[in-house]
Amino acid sequence: MPVVRCLIEVRTGSLAGTSEPIGFCATGFLETTPASKAELAALERLRGAPEFELVRPEDRMAHAQVHFEQIEEVPVESCHGSGQASLCR
């Protein structure tokens, strides 16, 4: 099964008194068939990530954004050597 690396930018809102968005960038690996479905698969994985369960539903931003900066197929060894093998499922 192909392994893809996704460079992801998540914008969760803005700081009080500013209009600049804040958020974080992350790199994730996942197996997906076909590789052309990687963006949708990665988005579903993000929606189910336990890290996002730490924020109560009433405290979540209504206009959070996810941008996939880059999605590319990589050798499976890239994932398992990254320390992120749990994402490769």
Secondary structure, DSSP 8 states (H G I E B T S, - for coil): --EEEEEEEEEEEE-TT--SEEEEEEEEEEE-SSGGGHHHHHHHHHHT-GGGGGS-GGGS-TT-EEEEEEEEEE-HHHHHTTT-GGG--
